[in-house]
Amino acid sequence: MPKPRKSLCADPYCQIIRRLIERRKELGMTQWDLAAAYGEDQSFISRIERFQRRLDVYEYTSFCRILQIDPGEYLRPIWEQSPEPDGSE
């Protein structure tokens, strides 16, 4: 099985971003609200949500805190759906 690629369009990554967008909307937050809480401008959030900018681990955990979700539990369904790596390089 090939290694997962570092891609903005990889399905697990897209699922993570879609879930964060869904949670933001559940809380009634706009991109402006999330950006202000994180200390960035709205275009920063927009680029992430449109898959034009990759979200790193620190940003992910910060967004989870703002969106009142547990980072690990939020990733669990995606991790459980991902295929096991075969260990080859």
Secondary structure, 3 states (H helix, E strand, C coil): CCCCCCCCCCHHHHHHHHHHHHHHHHCCCCHHHHHHHHCCCHHHHHHHHCCCCCCCHHHHHHHHHHCCCCHHHHHHHHHHHCCCCCCCC
